[in-house]
Amino acid sequence: MAQDRDRQRPDTIEIDEPRGREMVTRLLEEGVVAPIPEAEVLQHVPSSQCFDSDLALVYFHKGWEAQSEE
């Protein structure tokens, strides 16, 4: 049963810095991410999680989207 669940999960992909920045820009435009300048972080609005790394934010958001689809 666990193998079936694992097969349904999306494959992880490698995201480089330029692609990560592009994805964060899109998330900012969509209102999914909001900057918190005084803390120098970006907040993932739906979950309230904060990140100081674009790549960490992008990977988190991809996981959050996958979990929301289940």
Beta strands, then each sheet from edge to edge (+ up, - down):
strand 1: 33-36
strand 2: 41-44
strand 3: 49-51
sheet 1: 1+ 2- 3+
end
